[in-house]
Amino acid sequence: MTVLLLMLACGEHPSTQDSLLEADTRPESCDSAPPVTWANWADGFFSSYCRACHSSGTAERYGAPEGVDFDTLADVIQWRERIQVRTLEAEDMPVGGGVYDEDLELLQVWLECELVD
């Protein structure tokens, strides 16, 4: 327990509740990755790039399917595989692009290091 508390205090692994992986289940490559979490980065990413179309409160969805919303962490977890494919592999979301390369890299880190089962 003491070792875990020291690791968390030193910032080696995310210390927020929104990290969905235990420290020992994270891929080794995550050890040197930036500490991105829902609270410190991902919520802002989805707000900036996705919720204009993918939000339950959006009146004009511009073709985004009803129910494919990214309002909460639970919503994003539900759609994480499609987010990976459409945003990072096919690179056809968001429509019109415009995502900074650094943000795409951080999205990849977040998906791989925080949301992998």
ZAVOTOR-841114 format. One record per atom (N, C-alpha, C, O): residue number from 1; residue in three letters; x, y, z. Coordinates in steps of 0.02 Angstrom, whole numbers, padded with zeros to 5 digits. Atoms other than C-alpha are relative to their C-alpha. Layout:
N
<num NUM; residuo Ala; X X; Y Y; Z Z> $
...
This chain:
117
<num 1; residuo Met; X 00041; Y -00059; Z 00000> $
<num 1; residuo Met; X 00000; Y 00000; Z 00000> $
<num 1; residuo Met; X 00044; Y 00063; Z 00000> $
<num 1; residuo Met; X 00029; Y 00111; Z -00036> $
<num 2; residuo Thr; X -00044; Y -00058; Z -00004> $
<num 2; residuo Thr; X 00141; Y 00120; Z 00045> $
<num 2; residuo Thr; X 00034; Y 00014; Z -00067> $
<num 2; residuo Thr; X 00041; Y 00072; Z -00087> $
<num 3; residuo Val; X -00032; Y -00009; Z 00066> $
<num 3; residuo Val; X 00228; Y 00089; Z -00123> $
<num 3; residuo Val; X -00049; Y 00031; Z -00048> $
<num 3; residuo Val; X -00030; Y 00076; Z -00086> $
<num 4; residuo Leu; X 00051; Y -00028; Z 00044> $
<num 4; residuo Leu; X 00066; Y 00126; Z -00216> $
<num 4; residuo Leu; X -00011; Y 00074; Z 00016> $
<num 4; residuo Leu; X -00015; Y 00115; Z -00030> $
<num 5; residuo Leu; X 00009; Y -00070; Z -00018> $
<num 5; residuo Leu; X 00042; Y 00287; Z -00119> $
<num 5; residuo Leu; X 00060; Y 00042; Z -00022> $
<num 5; residuo Leu; X 00051; Y 00099; Z -00045> $
<num 6; residuo Leu; X -00059; Y -00036; Z 00023> $
<num 6; residuo Leu; X 00221; Y 00339; Z -00156> $
<num 6; residuo Leu; X 00000; Y 00009; Z -00076> $
<num 6; residuo Leu; X 00017; Y 00063; Z -00100> $
<num 7; residuo Met; X 00003; Y -00005; Z 00073> $
<num 7; residuo Met; X 00198; Y 00301; Z -00342> $
<num 7; residuo Met; X -00050; Y 00054; Z -00020> $
<num 7; residuo Met; X -00037; Y 00094; Z -00065> $
<num 8; residuo Leu; X 00051; Y -00050; Z 00017> $
<num 8; residuo Leu; X 00040; Y 00405; Z -00346> $
<num 8; residuo Leu; X 00024; Y 00070; Z 00018> $
<num 8; residuo Leu; X 00012; Y 00117; Z -00020> $
<num 9; residuo Ala; X -00025; Y -00066; Z -00021> $
<num 9; residuo Ala; X 00122; Y 00548; Z -00252> $
<num 9; residuo Ala; X 00053; Y 00026; Z -00048> $
<num 9; residuo Ala; X 00059; Y 00086; Z -00058> $
<num 10; residuo Cys; X -00054; Y -00020; Z 00046> $
<num 10; residuo Cys; X 00268; Y 00549; Z -00374> $
<num 10; residuo Cys; X -00026; Y 00012; Z -00070> $
<num 10; residuo Cys; X 00012; Y 00035; Z -00113> $
<num 11; residuo Gly; X 00029; Y -00013; Z 00065> $
<num 11; residuo Gly; X 00151; Y 00559; Z -00523> $
<num 11; residuo Gly; X 00018; Y -00050; Z -00053> $
<num 11; residuo Gly; X 00011; Y -00036; Z -00112> $
<num 12; residuo Glu; X -00018; Y 00050; Z 00050> $
<num 12; residuo Glu; X 00210; Y 00399; Z -00607> $
<num 12; residuo Glu; X -00062; Y -00028; Z -00034> $
<num 12; residuo Glu; X -00059; Y -00047; Z -00093> $
<num 13; residuo His; X 00063; Y 00025; Z 00028> $
<num 13; residuo His; X 00030; Y 00345; Z -00634> $
<num 13; residuo His; X -00054; Y 00050; Z 00017> $
<num 13; residuo His; X -00050; Y 00084; Z 00068> $
<num 14; residuo Pro; X 00053; Y -00047; Z -00015> $
<num 14; residuo Pro; X -00129; Y 00446; Z -00644> $
<num 14; residuo Pro; X -00029; Y -00012; Z 00069> $
<num 14; residuo Pro; X -00038; Y -00070; Z 00090> $
<num 15; residuo Ser; X 00026; Y 00008; Z -00067> $
<num 15; residuo Ser; X -00197; Y 00479; Z -00472> $
<num 15; residuo Ser; X -00074; Y 00020; Z 00005> $
<num 15; residuo Ser; X -00102; Y 00020; Z 00060> $
<num 16; residuo Thr; X 00069; Y -00020; Z -00003> $
<num 16; residuo Thr; X -00371; Y 00535; Z -00519> $
<num 16; residuo Thr; X -00046; Y -00060; Z -00005> $
<num 16; residuo Thr; X -00025; Y -00113; Z -00029> $
<num 17; residuo Gln; X 00048; Y 00054; Z 00001> $
<num 17; residuo Gln; X -00526; Y 00428; Z -00502> $
<num 17; residuo Gln; X -00019; Y -00020; Z -00071> $
<num 17; residuo Gln; X -00045; Y -00076; Z -00080> $
<num 18; residuo Asp; X 00023; Y 00017; Z 00067> $
<num 18; residuo Asp; X -00557; Y 00433; Z -00690> $
<num 18; residuo Asp; X 00048; Y -00046; Z -00037> $
<num 18; residuo Asp; X 00034; Y -00064; Z -00094> $
<num 19; residuo Ser; X -00043; Y 00049; Z 00030> $
<num 19; residuo Ser; X -00411; Y 00318; Z -00728> $
<num 19; residuo Ser; X -00034; Y -00068; Z 00009> $
<num 19; residuo Ser; X -00050; Y -00087; Z 00065> $
<num 20; residuo Leu; X 00037; Y 00062; Z -00003> $
<num 20; residuo Leu; X -00492; Y 00153; Z -00771> $
<num 20; residuo Leu; X 00045; Y -00061; Z 00004> $
<num 20; residuo Leu; X 00021; Y -00117; Z 00009> $
<num 21; residuo Leu; X -00047; Y 00054; Z -00003> $
<num 21; residuo Leu; X -00335; Y 00047; Z -00766> $
<num 21; residuo Leu; X 00038; Y 00000; Z 00066> $
<num 21; residuo Leu; X 00055; Y 00053; Z 00091> $
<num 22; residuo Glu; X -00044; Y 00005; Z -00058> $
<num 22; residuo Glu; X -00240; Y -00016; Z -00616> $
<num 22; residuo Glu; X 00071; Y 00008; Z -00026> $
<num 22; residuo Glu; X 00085; Y -00007; Z -00084> $
<num 23; residuo Ala; X -00069; Y -00012; Z 00020> $
<num 23; residuo Ala; X -00056; Y 00027; Z -00620> $
<num 23; residuo Ala; X 00033; Y -00061; Z -00030> $
<num 23; residuo Ala; X 00072; Y -00054; Z -00077> $
<num 24; residuo Asp; X -00033; Y 00060; Z 00025> $
<num 24; residuo Asp; X -00005; Y -00154; Z -00650> $
<num 24; residuo Asp; X -00031; Y -00028; Z -00064> $
<num 24; residuo Asp; X -00005; Y -00076; Z -00091> $
<num 25; residuo Thr; X 00030; Y 00025; Z 00062> $
<num 25; residuo Thr; X -00122; Y -00178; Z -00800> $
<num 25; residuo Thr; X 00011; Y 00047; Z -00059> $
<num 25; residuo Thr; X -00009; Y 00032; Z -00115> $
<num 26; residuo Arg; X -00014; Y -00048; Z 00054> $
<num 26; residuo Arg; X -00064; Y -00027; Z -00901> $
<num 26; residuo Arg; X 00056; Y -00027; Z -00044> $
<num 26; residuo Arg; X 00103; Y -00058; Z -00019> $
<num 27; residuo Pro; X -00055; Y 00020; Z 00043> $
<num 27; residuo Pro; X 00043; Y -00064; Z -01054> $
<num 27; residuo Pro; X 00065; Y 00034; Z 00021> $
<num 27; residuo Pro; X 00064; Y 00090; Z 00046> $
<num 28; residuo Glu; X -00065; Y -00027; Z -00021> $
<num 28; residuo Glu; X 00228; Y -00038; Z -01021> $
<num 28; residuo Glu; X 00015; Y 00067; Z -00033> $
<num 28; residuo Glu; X 00045; Y 00111; Z -00001> $
<num 29; residuo Ser; X -00012; Y -00063; Z 00034> $
<num 29; residuo Ser; X 00233; Y 00102; Z -01150> $
<num 29; residuo Ser; X -00033; Y 00059; Z 00035> $
<num 29; residuo Ser; X -00014; Y 00117; Z 00024> $
<num 30; residuo Cys; X 00035; Y -00053; Z -00036> $
<num 30; residuo Cys; X 00117; Y 00201; Z -01038> $
<num 30; residuo Cys; X 00042; Y 00029; Z 00057> $
<num 30; residuo Cys; X 00027; Y 00084; Z 00081> $
<num 31; residuo Asp; X -00041; Y -00024; Z -00055> $
<num 31; residuo Asp; X 00251; Y 00218; Z -00904> $
<num 31; residuo Asp; X 00032; Y 00067; Z -00015> $
<num 31; residuo Asp; X 00041; Y 00108; Z 00030> $
<num 32; residuo Ser; X -00032; Y -00063; Z 00018> $
<num 32; residuo Ser; X 00333; Y 00359; Z -01000> $
<num 32; residuo Ser; X -00047; Y 00048; Z -00037> $
<num 32; residuo Ser; X -00026; Y 00101; Z -00060> $
<num 33; residuo Ala; X 00049; Y -00041; Z 00035> $
<num 33; residuo Ala; X 00174; Y 00429; Z -01078> $
<num 33; residuo Ala; X -00023; Y 00058; Z 00044> $
<num 33; residuo Ala; X -00021; Y 00053; Z 00105> $
<num 34; residuo Pro; X 00028; Y -00055; Z -00040> $
<num 34; residuo Pro; X 00101; Y 00596; Z -01025> $
<num 34; residuo Pro; X -00061; Y -00024; Z 00039> $
<num 34; residuo Pro; X -00099; Y -00066; Z 00015> $
<num 35; residuo Pro; X 00056; Y 00021; Z -00041> $
<num 35; residuo Pro; X -00026; Y 00576; Z -00884> $
<num 35; residuo Pro; X -00065; Y 00034; Z -00022> $
<num 35; residuo Pro; X -00084; Y 00086; Z 00006> $
<num 36; residuo Val; X 00063; Y -00029; Z 00023> $
<num 36; residuo Val; X -00188; Y 00610; Z -00978> $
<num 36; residuo Val; X -00059; Y -00039; Z 00029> $
<num 36; residuo Val; X -00059; Y -00101; Z 00028> $
<num 37; residuo Thr; X 00059; Y 00030; Z -00031> $
<num 37; residuo Thr; X -00354; Y 00577; Z -00892> $
<num 37; residuo Thr; X -00062; Y 00034; Z -00029> $
<num 37; residuo Thr; X -00057; Y 00083; Z -00067> $
<num 38; residuo Trp; X 00063; Y -00033; Z 00020> $
<num 38; residuo Trp; X -00536; Y 00619; Z -00922> $
<num 38; residuo Trp; X -00002; Y 00071; Z 00028> $
<num 38; residuo Trp; X -00018; Y 00118; Z -00008> $
<num 39; residuo Ala; X 00006; Y -00065; Z -00033> $
<num 39; residuo Ala; X -00527; Y 00762; Z -00798> $
<num 39; residuo Ala; X 00051; Y 00051; Z -00024> $
<num 39; residuo Ala; X 00034; Y 00109; Z -00031> $
<num 40; residuo Asn; X -00051; Y -00050; Z 00017> $
<num 40; residuo Asn; X -00363; Y 00841; Z -00851> $
<num 40; residuo Asn; X 00009; Y 00011; Z -00074> $
<num 40; residuo Asn; X 00045; Y 00056; Z -00094> $
<num 41; residuo Trp; X -00010; Y -00010; Z 00072> $
<num 41; residuo Trp; X -00376; Y 00821; Z -01039> $
<num 41; residuo Trp; X -00059; Y -00024; Z -00043> $
<num 41; residuo Trp; X -00085; Y 00015; Z -00083> $
<num 42; residuo Ala; X 00047; Y 00030; Z 00048> $
<num 42; residuo Ala; X -00503; Y 00705; Z -01123> $
<num 42; residuo Ala; X -00068; Y 00035; Z -00002> $
<num 42; residuo Ala; X -00096; Y 00043; Z -00056> $
<num 43; residuo Asp; X 00065; Y -00035; Z 00000> $
<num 43; residuo Asp; X -00662; Y 00794; Z -01068> $
<num 43; residuo Asp; X 00005; Y 00063; Z -00043> $
<num 43; residuo Asp; X -00041; Y 00078; Z -00081> $
<num 44; residuo Gly; X -00011; Y -00060; Z 00040> $
<num 44; residuo Gly; X -00592; Y 00954; Z -01145> $
<num 44; residuo Gly; X 00008; Y -00016; Z -00074> $
<num 44; residuo Gly; X -00017; Y 00021; Z -00117> $
<num 45; residuo Phe; X -00008; Y 00021; Z 00069> $
<num 45; residuo Phe; X -00542; Y 00862; Z -01304> $
<num 45; residuo Phe; X -00069; Y -00012; Z -00032> $
<num 45; residuo Phe; X -00083; Y 00014; Z -00086> $
<num 46; residuo Phe; X 00066; Y 00015; Z 00028> $
<num 46; residuo Phe; X -00719; Y 00796; Z -01330> $
<num 46; residuo Phe; X -00044; Y 00062; Z -00003> $
<num 46; residuo Phe; X -00085; Y 00068; Z -00049> $
<num 47; residuo Ser; X 00037; Y -00063; Z 00003> $
<num 47; residuo Ser; X -00792; Y 00966; Z -01289> $
<num 47; residuo Ser; X 00022; Y 00042; Z -00060> $
<num 47; residuo Ser; X -00020; Y 00071; Z -00094> $
<num 48; residuo Ser; X -00027; Y -00041; Z 00054> $
<num 48; residuo Ser; X -00678; Y 01052; Z -01415> $
<num 48; residuo Ser; X -00014; Y -00028; Z -00069> $
<num 48; residuo Ser; X -00031; Y 00009; Z -00115> $
<num 49; residuo Tyr; X 00000; Y 00029; Z 00067> $
<num 49; residuo Tyr; X -00685; Y 00930; Z -01559> $
<num 49; residuo Tyr; X -00061; Y -00041; Z -00017> $
<num 49; residuo Tyr; X -00074; Y -00054; Z -00076> $
<num 50; residuo Cys; X 00052; Y 00050; Z 00015> $
<num 50; residuo Cys; X -00837; Y 00817; Z -01542> $
<num 50; residuo Cys; X -00072; Y 00021; Z 00016> $
<num 50; residuo Cys; X -00118; Y 00003; Z -00020> $
<num 51; residuo Arg; X 00068; Y -00011; Z -00025> $
<num 51; residuo Arg; X -00986; Y 00885; Z -01446> $
<num 51; residuo Arg; X -00042; Y 00048; Z -00041> $
<num 51; residuo Arg; X -00102; Y 00053; Z -00029> $
<num 52; residuo Ala; X 00041; Y -00042; Z 00043> $
<num 52; residuo Ala; X -01040; Y 01010; Z -01577> $
<num 52; residuo Ala; X -00051; Y -00043; Z -00038> $
<num 52; residuo Ala; X -00105; Y -00020; Z -00054> $
<num 53; residuo Cys; X 00045; Y 00047; Z 00034> $
<num 53; residuo Cys; X -01117; Y 00858; Z -01663> $
<num 53; residuo Cys; X -00021; Y -00058; Z 00044> $
<num 53; residuo Cys; X -00077; Y -00083; Z 00038> $
<num 54; residuo His; X 00011; Y 00060; Z -00041> $
<num 54; residuo His; X -01104; Y 00718; Z -01533> $
<num 54; residuo His; X -00016; Y 00018; Z 00072> $
<num 54; residuo His; X 00023; Y 00002; Z 00117> $
<num 55; residuo Ser; X 00023; Y -00016; Z -00068> $
<num 55; residuo Ser; X -01200; Y 00785; Z -01383> $
<num 55; residuo Ser; X -00076; Y -00007; Z 00002> $
<num 55; residuo Ser; X -00111; Y 00011; Z -00045> $
<num 56; residuo Ser; X 00073; Y 00007; Z -00007> $
<num 56; residuo Ser; X -01373; Y 00744; Z -01319> $
<num 56; residuo Ser; X -00036; Y 00067; Z 00000> $
<num 56; residuo Ser; X -00096; Y 00070; Z -00013> $
<num 57; residuo Gly; X 00030; Y -00066; Z -00002> $
<num 57; residuo Gly; X -01403; Y 00931; Z -01303> $
<num 57; residuo Gly; X 00009; Y 00040; Z -00065> $
<num 57; residuo Gly; X -00010; Y 00098; Z -00067> $
<num 58; residuo Thr; X -00013; Y -00035; Z 00063> $
<num 58; residuo Thr; X -01353; Y 00975; Z -01482> $
<num 58; residuo Thr; X -00062; Y -00003; Z -00045> $
<num 58; residuo Thr; X -00086; Y -00058; Z -00061> $
<num 59; residuo Ala; X 00060; Y -00002; Z 00043> $
<num 59; residuo Ala; X -01500; Y 01032; Z -01589> $
<num 59; residuo Ala; X 00016; Y -00022; Z -00071> $
<num 59; residuo Ala; X -00022; Y -00062; Z -00100> $
<num 60; residuo Glu; X -00019; Y 00018; Z 00069> $
<num 60; residuo Glu; X -01411; Y 01017; Z -01758> $
<num 60; residuo Glu; X 00061; Y -00046; Z 00004> $
<num 60; residuo Glu; X 00115; Y -00024; Z 00022> $
<num 61; residuo Arg; X -00053; Y 00050; Z -00008> $
<num 61; residuo Arg; X -01308; Y 00857; Z -01762> $
<num 61; residuo Arg; X 00042; Y -00009; Z -00064> $
<num 61; residuo Arg; X 00091; Y -00046; Z -00063> $
<num 62; residuo Tyr; X -00039; Y 00003; Z 00062> $
<num 62; residuo Tyr; X -01245; Y 00879; Z -01941> $
<num 62; residuo Tyr; X 00014; Y -00071; Z -00023> $
<num 62; residuo Tyr; X 00069; Y -00087; Z -00046> $
<num 63; residuo Gly; X -00006; Y 00069; Z 00023> $
<num 63; residuo Gly; X -01275; Y 00696; Z -01980> $
<num 63; residuo Gly; X 00025; Y -00050; Z 00052> $
<num 63; residuo Gly; X 00025; Y -00110; Z 00038> $
<num 64; residuo Ala; X -00022; Y 00046; Z -00052> $
<num 64; residuo Ala; X -01209; Y 00622; Z -01818> $
<num 64; residuo Ala; X -00060; Y -00042; Z 00023> $
<num 64; residuo Ala; X -00113; Y -00014; Z 00035> $
<num 65; residuo Pro; X 00057; Y 00042; Z -00019> $
<num 65; residuo Pro; X -01318; Y 00473; Z -01772> $
<num 65; residuo Pro; X -00026; Y 00016; Z 00071> $
<num 65; residuo Pro; X 00013; Y 00030; Z 00116> $
<num 66; residuo Glu; X 00030; Y -00010; Z -00066> $
<num 66; residuo Glu; X -01440; Y 00498; Z -01628> $
<num 66; residuo Glu; X 00026; Y -00054; Z 00047> $
<num 66; residuo Glu; X 00033; Y -00112; Z 00028> $
<num 67; residuo Gly; X -00024; Y 00047; Z -00050> $
<num 67; residuo Gly; X -01374; Y 00417; Z -01471> $
<num 67; residuo Gly; X 00075; Y -00010; Z 00002> $
<num 67; residuo Gly; X 00101; Y -00040; Z 00049> $
<num 68; residuo Val; X -00073; Y 00003; Z -00001> $
<num 68; residuo Val; X -01191; Y 00428; Z -01519> $
<num 68; residuo Val; X 00024; Y 00067; Z 00028> $
<num 68; residuo Val; X 00042; Y 00113; Z -00008> $
<num 69; residuo Asp; X -00015; Y -00061; Z -00036> $
<num 69; residuo Asp; X -01153; Y 00558; Z -01388> $
<num 69; residuo Asp; X 00062; Y -00010; Z 00042> $
<num 69; residuo Asp; X 00076; Y -00066; Z 00066> $
<num 70; residuo Phe; X -00061; Y 00002; Z -00039> $
<num 70; residuo Phe; X -00992; Y 00600; Z -01296> $
<num 70; residuo Phe; X -00003; Y 00050; Z 00057> $
<num 70; residuo Phe; X 00044; Y 00086; Z 00071> $
<num 71; residuo Asp; X 00011; Y -00047; Z -00054> $
<num 71; residuo Asp; X -01064; Y 00698; Z -01151> $
<num 71; residuo Asp; X 00037; Y -00019; Z 00064> $
<num 71; residuo Asp; X 00058; Y 00024; Z 00102> $
<num 72; residuo Thr; X -00029; Y 00024; Z -00062> $
<num 72; residuo Thr; X -00991; Y 00590; Z -01013> $
<num 72; residuo Thr; X 00055; Y -00051; Z -00014> $
<num 72; residuo Thr; X 00061; Y -00076; Z -00070> $
<num 73; residuo Leu; X -00051; Y 00052; Z 00005> $
<num 73; residuo Leu; X -00847; Y 00472; Z -00981> $
<num 73; residuo Leu; X -00033; Y -00066; Z -00019> $
<num 73; residuo Leu; X -00005; Y -00103; Z -00060> $
<num 74; residuo Ala; X 00035; Y 00062; Z 00016> $
<num 74; residuo Ala; X -00972; Y 00328; Z -00987> $
<num 74; residuo Ala; X -00019; Y -00003; Z -00074> $
<num 74; residuo Ala; X -00014; Y -00056; Z -00105> $
<num 75; residuo Asp; X 00016; Y -00002; Z 00072> $
<num 75; residuo Asp; X -01030; Y 00384; Z -01160> $
<num 75; residuo Asp; X 00061; Y -00016; Z -00042> $
<num 75; residuo Asp; X 00057; Y -00056; Z -00089> $
<num 76; residuo Val; X -00061; Y 00009; Z 00039> $
<num 76; residuo Val; X -00852; Y 00389; Z -01224> $
<num 76; residuo Val; X 00024; Y -00072; Z 00006> $
<num 76; residuo Val; X 00047; Y -00101; Z -00044> $
<num 77; residuo Ile; X -00020; Y 00070; Z -00009> $
<num 77; residuo Ile; X -00812; Y 00218; Z -01150> $
<num 77; residuo Ile; X -00042; Y -00045; Z -00045> $
<num 77; residuo Ile; X -00015; Y -00091; Z -00076> $
<num 78; residuo Gln; X 00045; Y 00039; Z 00042> $
<num 78; residuo Gln; X -00963; Y 00148; Z -01242> $
<num 78; residuo Gln; X 00022; Y 00002; Z -00073> $
<num 78; residuo Gln; X 00016; Y -00049; Z -00108> $
<num 79; residuo Trp; X -00017; Y -00010; Z 00070> $
<num 79; residuo Trp; X -00899; Y 00216; Z -01408> $
<num 79; residuo Trp; X 00075; Y 00000; Z -00014> $
<num 79; residuo Trp; X 00096; Y 00018; Z -00069> $
<num 80; residuo Arg; X -00073; Y -00007; Z 00007> $
<num 80; residuo Arg; X -00710; Y 00204; Z -01380> $
<num 80; residuo Arg; X 00030; Y -00036; Z -00060> $
<num 80; residuo Arg; X 00075; Y -00009; Z -00092> $
<num 81; residuo Glu; X -00028; Y 00035; Z 00058> $
<num 81; residuo Glu; X -00677; Y 00074; Z -01515> $
<num 81; residuo Glu; X -00013; Y 00038; Z -00064> $
<num 81; residuo Glu; X 00030; Y 00044; Z -00107> $
<num 82; residuo Arg; X 00017; Y -00039; Z 00060> $
<num 82; residuo Arg; X -00768; Y 00178; Z -01646> $
<num 82; residuo Arg; X 00039; Y 00066; Z -00001> $
<num 82; residuo Arg; X 00059; Y 00089; Z -00054> $
<num 83; residuo Ile; X -00040; Y -00061; Z -00004> $
<num 83; residuo Ile; X -00679; Y 00335; Z -01585> $
<num 83; residuo Ile; X 00070; Y -00014; Z -00025> $
<num 83; residuo Ile; X 00098; Y 00026; Z -00064> $
<num 84; residuo Gln; X -00067; Y 00020; Z 00022> $
<num 84; residuo Gln; X -00512; Y 00246; Z -01610> $
<num 84; residuo Gln; X 00002; Y -00007; Z -00076> $
<num 84; residuo Gln; X 00046; Y 00020; Z -00109> $
<num 85; residuo Val; X 00000; Y 00013; Z 00072> $
<num 85; residuo Val; X -00558; Y 00189; Z -01785> $
<num 85; residuo Val; X -00012; Y 00064; Z -00040> $
<num 85; residuo Val; X 00026; Y 00079; Z -00086> $
<num 86; residuo Arg; X 00018; Y -00058; Z 00040> $
<num 86; residuo Arg; X -00640; Y 00348; Z -01848> $
<num 86; residuo Arg; X 00048; Y 00059; Z 00007> $
<num 86; residuo Arg; X 00062; Y 00093; Z -00042> $
<num 87; residuo Thr; X -00042; Y -00059; Z -00012> $
<num 87; residuo Thr; X -00524; Y 00477; Z -01769> $
<num 87; residuo Thr; X 00074; Y -00014; Z -00013> $
<num 87; residuo Thr; X 00109; Y 00028; Z -00042> $
<num 88; residuo Leu; X -00072; Y 00013; Z 00004> $
<num 88; residuo Leu; X -00354; Y 00391; Z -01766> $
<num 88; residuo Leu; X 00020; Y -00046; Z -00058> $
<num 88; residuo Leu; X 00077; Y -00041; Z -00082> $
<num 89; residuo Glu; X -00017; Y 00046; Z 00055> $
<num 89; residuo Glu; X -00361; Y 00257; Z -01902> $
<num 89; residuo Glu; X -00026; Y 00026; Z -00067> $
<num 89; residuo Glu; X 00014; Y 00038; Z -00113> $
<num 90; residuo Ala; X 00029; Y -00025; Z 00063> $
<num 90; residuo Ala; X -00481; Y 00316; Z -02038> $
<num 90; residuo Ala; X 00011; Y 00075; Z -00008> $
<num 90; residuo Ala; X 00013; Y 00101; Z -00064> $
<num 91; residuo Glu; X -00011; Y -00073; Z -00002> $
<num 91; residuo Glu; X -00450; Y 00498; Z -01989> $
<num 91; residuo Glu; X -00055; Y 00039; Z -00036> $
<num 91; residuo Glu; X -00042; Y 00089; Z -00069> $
<num 92; residuo Asp; X 00056; Y -00035; Z 00032> $
<num 92; residuo Asp; X -00624; Y 00548; Z -02050> $
<num 92; residuo Asp; X -00045; Y 00035; Z 00052> $
<num 92; residuo Asp; X -00098; Y 00061; Z 00034> $
<num 93; residuo Met; X 00034; Y -00037; Z -00052> $
<num 93; residuo Met; X -00682; Y 00621; Z -01884> $
<num 93; residuo Met; X 00052; Y 00041; Z 00038> $
<num 93; residuo Met; X 00108; Y 00017; Z 00048> $
<num 94; residuo Pro; X 00062; Y -00035; Z 00017> $
<num 94; residuo Pro; X -00709; Y 00755; Z -01843> $
<num 94; residuo Pro; X -00002; Y 00019; Z -00074> $
<num 94; residuo Pro; X 00049; Y 00026; Z -00106> $
<num 95; residuo Val; X 00010; Y -00019; Z 00070> $
<num 95; residuo Val; X -00781; Y 00800; Z -02011> $
<num 95; residuo Val; X 00036; Y 00067; Z -00010> $
<num 95; residuo Val; X 00027; Y 00114; Z 00028> $
<num 96; residuo Gly; X -00038; Y -00061; Z 00014> $
<num 96; residuo Gly; X -00667; Y 00931; Z -02086> $
<num 96; residuo Gly; X 00067; Y 00002; Z 00034> $
<num 96; residuo Gly; X 00106; Y 00049; Z 00024> $
<num 97; residuo Gly; X -00066; Y 00003; Z -00033> $
<num 97; residuo Gly; X -00519; Y 00879; Z -01978> $
<num 97; residuo Gly; X 00009; Y 00055; Z 00050> $
<num 97; residuo Gly; X -00037; Y 00072; Z 00087> $
<num 98; residuo Gly; X -00014; Y -00056; Z -00044> $
<num 98; residuo Gly; X -00436; Y 01019; Z -01884> $
<num 98; residuo Gly; X 00027; Y -00018; Z 00068> $
<num 98; residuo Gly; X 00039; Y 00026; Z 00110> $
<num 99; residuo Val; X -00028; Y 00020; Z -00064> $
<num 99; residuo Val; X -00371; Y 00916; Z -01738> $
<num 99; residuo Val; X 00076; Y 00006; Z -00004> $
<num 99; residuo Val; X 00107; Y -00021; Z -00050> $
<num 100; residuo Tyr; X -00073; Y -00006; Z -00003> $
<num 100; residuo Tyr; X -00194; Y 00962; Z -01691> $
<num 100; residuo Tyr; X 00032; Y -00069; Z 00009> $
<num 100; residuo Tyr; X 00005; Y -00112; Z 00045> $
<num 101; residuo Asp; X -00035; Y 00064; Z -00006> $
<num 101; residuo Asp; X -00069; Y 00819; Z -01708> $
<num 101; residuo Asp; X 00014; Y -00018; Z 00073> $
<num 101; residuo Asp; X 00008; Y -00076; Z 00092> $
<num 102; residuo Glu; X -00013; Y 00013; Z -00071> $
<num 102; residuo Glu; X -00024; Y 00838; Z -01524> $
<num 102; residuo Glu; X -00062; Y -00027; Z 00035> $
<num 102; residuo Glu; X -00057; Y -00072; Z 00077> $
<num 103; residuo Asp; X 00061; Y 00025; Z -00030> $
<num 103; residuo Asp; X -00206; Y 00813; Z -01476> $
<num 103; residuo Asp; X -00016; Y -00071; Z -00023> $
<num 103; residuo Asp; X -00040; Y -00111; Z 00017> $
<num 104; residuo Leu; X 00010; Y 00069; Z 00024> $
<num 104; residuo Leu; X -00218; Y 00657; Z -01585> $
<num 104; residuo Leu; X 00046; Y -00048; Z 00037> $
<num 104; residuo Leu; X 00026; Y -00103; Z 00054> $
<num 105; residuo Glu; X -00047; Y 00042; Z -00037> $
<num 105; residuo Glu; X -00063; Y 00588; Z -01499> $
<num 105; residuo Glu; X -00024; Y -00010; Z 00071> $
<num 105; residuo Glu; X -00019; Y -00066; Z 00098> $
<num 106; residuo Leu; X 00024; Y 00007; Z -00068> $
<num 106; residuo Leu; X -00136; Y 00624; Z -01328> $
<num 106; residuo Leu; X -00064; Y -00043; Z 00003> $
<num 106; residuo Leu; X -00074; Y -00079; Z 00051> $
<num 107; residuo Leu; X 00059; Y 00044; Z 00003> $
<num 107; residuo Leu; X -00301; Y 00542; Z -01379> $
<num 107; residuo Leu; X 00022; Y -00072; Z -00004> $
<num 107; residuo Leu; X -00007; Y -00115; Z 00031> $
<num 108; residuo Gln; X -00025; Y 00068; Z 00005> $
<num 108; residuo Gln; X -00204; Y 00387; Z -01428> $
<num 108; residuo Gln; X 00026; Y -00024; Z 00068> $
<num 108; residuo Gln; X 00012; Y -00080; Z 00089> $
<num 109; residuo Val; X -00026; Y 00018; Z -00066> $
<num 109; residuo Val; X -00114; Y 00387; Z -01260> $
<num 109; residuo Val; X -00058; Y -00013; Z 00048> $
<num 109; residuo Val; X -00058; Y -00062; Z 00084> $
<num 110; residuo Trp; X 00057; Y 00008; Z -00046> $
<num 110; residuo Trp; X -00278; Y 00411; Z -01166> $
<num 110; residuo Trp; X -00038; Y -00064; Z -00014> $
<num 110; residuo Trp; X -00055; Y -00100; Z 00033> $
<num 111; residuo Leu; X 00037; Y 00062; Z 00017> $
<num 111; residuo Leu; X -00366; Y 00271; Z -01260> $
<num 111; residuo Leu; X 00041; Y -00062; Z 00019> $
<num 111; residuo Leu; X 00012; Y -00110; Z 00044> $
<num 112; residuo Glu; X -00042; Y 00059; Z -00014> $
<num 112; residuo Glu; X -00219; Y 00151; Z -01240> $
<num 112; residuo Glu; X 00018; Y -00008; Z 00073> $
<num 112; residuo Glu; X 00021; Y -00064; Z 00099> $
<num 113; residuo Cys; X -00026; Y 00004; Z -00068> $
<num 113; residuo Cys; X -00164; Y 00194; Z -01065> $
<num 113; residuo Cys; X -00053; Y 00007; Z 00055> $
<num 113; residuo Cys; X -00040; Y -00012; Z 00112> $
<num 114; residuo Glu; X 00052; Y -00010; Z -00051> $
<num 114; residuo Glu; X -00326; Y 00238; Z -00976> $
<num 114; residuo Glu; X -00063; Y -00041; Z -00012> $
<num 114; residuo Glu; X -00097; Y -00058; Z 00036> $
<num 115; residuo Leu; X 00064; Y 00032; Z 00014> $
<num 115; residuo Leu; X -00468; Y 00149; Z -01064> $
<num 115; residuo Leu; X 00004; Y -00072; Z -00023> $
<num 115; residuo Leu; X -00047; Y -00104; Z -00035> $
<num 116; residuo Val; X -00007; Y 00069; Z 00022> $
<num 116; residuo Val; X -00398; Y -00020; Z -01116> $
<num 116; residuo Val; X -00020; Y -00047; Z 00056> $
<num 116; residuo Val; X -00001; Y -00037; Z 00113> $
<num 117; residuo Asp; X 00020; Y 00050; Z -00051> $
<num 117; residuo Asp; X -00477; Y -00168; Z -01027> $
<num 117; residuo Asp; X 00057; Y -00045; Z 00017> $
<num 117; residuo Asp; X 00050; Y -00089; Z 00059> $
